[in-house]
């Protein structure tokens, strides 16, 4: 969200959101692999591939909800992003827990 807030004044909100996703991807993977799911029964590469699919699905959900709230319901960009991040975070956690980092 910090990356979004920093770059949103310089570009379309949807692009700032995508940039934030790109920056957060590796940090998120490392955190999940080392903290949330440290007892994962999958190899690092298997988890990385699965997490990439999971993260991209989460980003697609995030971007769809974000655009809907921003463009259709005319919410302020930061509020729309906050709500979209909550929705996508729930989806990403469930996919991560039960698939990408399956125990």
Buried (B, 14 or more C-beta within 10 A) or exposed (E): EEBBEEBBEEEEBBEBBBBBBEBBBEEBBEEBBEEBBEEBEBEEEBBBEBBEEBBEBBBEBBBEBBBBBBEEEEBEBEEBBBBBBEBBBEBBBEBBBEBBBBE
